[in-house]
Amino acid sequence: MTSSRPSNFGDPIDTKTKADNWFDENRLWNEENRDYEIKRAQMYMMQGFIISSYVIGIKTIITVIYNQMITRTRYIRDSYKELDISELPPGECLQTAWNGELIFIRRLTVSEVRESNALPTTTLLDKESVVTLSDAGGT
């Protein structure tokens, strides 16, 4: 019985160059029963299962993140918020949130409403929409 390892690396190798044949007991056991083919197939199957589980896990994580991103409502289109400013004194500001954004509502005084109505239409920022200012304080 000879060693599976050659005496010199220049000498011819009399055995298959598999990593599990470098020791005599492995060489005898593997080459007698040819179990190395079964073991190699099992290793390939296990590697396939491990890689596929990583791929499935990464796909699941990406799917969860994507679904969270597309279902998040950042704003509700064509919606409005009603506020009762009857308790708010003229000239004061009210702070509230609408669609996740802070908004400030100022109740104009009577003089501010008159000044706004007296301005020429060229000073309007939005010339398309009609702005109606009510008398402040109901007077």
N, C-alpha and C positions, 0 to 999 in steps of 0.2 A: 504494500500500500504506500503510495507516494503522497506527498503533500500537494494540496491543490495550488499552492503558491509556487511559482517557478523559482529556481535558485538564483537566477539572474534575469533581469528584465530583457536581456537579449535572447534568452532561450525560448524555444517555442512553448506555448501554453497548451497543455493537454486537456484542458477543461473549458467549459463555456465561461465566458467572461461576464458573469452576472455578479452583482454585488453580494448576493447571499451565498455564493459558492466559494468564498475566500477561506472558509474554515472547513476542515475535513468532515465534521459531523453534519454540517449543513449540506455539503456536496453530496455525501452518500444519501442522506435522507431525501434531498430534492431530486437527484437523478434516478434513484431507484423507483420512486412512486410517481414521478413526474407531477408532484403536487405543486411545483412552482407555477405551472400554468393556471391552476385553480386559484392559487394565492394571488397571482398577478391580476387575474380577472377580478377577484374580490377587491384588490387594491384600486383598480380602475373604477369599479362600481362605487366604491366608497368615495373616491375623489369626485366622481360625477355627482353623487348625492350632496357632498359638502359644497361644491361649487354651485349646484343648482339651488341649494338652500340659501347661500349668500345672495344669488341673483334674485330669488323670490323675496328675500328680506329687503334688499335694496329697492326692488320694484314696489313693495308694499309701503315702504317709508316715503318714496317719491309720490305714490298715489295718494297717501294720506295728506301730505303737504299740498299737493295740487288741489285736492278736493276742499281743503280748508281755504285755499286762496280763492277758488272760484265761487265758493258759497258765502264768502264774507261780503256783507252789504256795507259799502262805504257811505252811500247816501241813498235815499229813497227818492227816485225821480217823481216829479209832479206832486210833491207832498207839501204840506204847509203846517204851520203851528199857530194855534190861536192863543192869544194872551189877553188877559183882562188888564188894561192899563188904567181903569177908572180909579183905582186906589193910588196911582202914581201921580205925585204933584207935578204941575207943569214945570219944565226945565230940568227935571231929574232924569236919570238913566236907569235902565233895568238890564241886568245881565242874565242871560239864559243860554242854554245849549240847544242846538238844532242840528240833527244829523251828525252829531259828534263834534260840531264846531261851535265855538263860543260866539254869540252874537250880542250886540248891545242895541237896545231900543231906547230912544230918547223922546220924551213927550215934549213937544214944542210949546213955547209960550205963545200968547196971542200976538205979540209984537213980531215974533219970529215967523209965524204963519203969514202975517201981512207983508213982511219983508220978502218972504219967498214968493208970494203971489205977485208982488210988484216987480220982480226981476224980469228982464226980457227973455224970450224963449231961446235966444241964441246961447244962453248960459246953461241950458239943460244938458246934462250928460247923455241921457237917453231921450232922443227926440221922437222915437217911435211910440213909446208907451205914454198913456195919459196919467198924469199925477194929480190926485185930488187931495188937497190938504183940508182937513176939517178944522173947525174952530177949536182951539185948545181950551180945555176946561168947560166945554159946553156953552160958552158965552160968545 
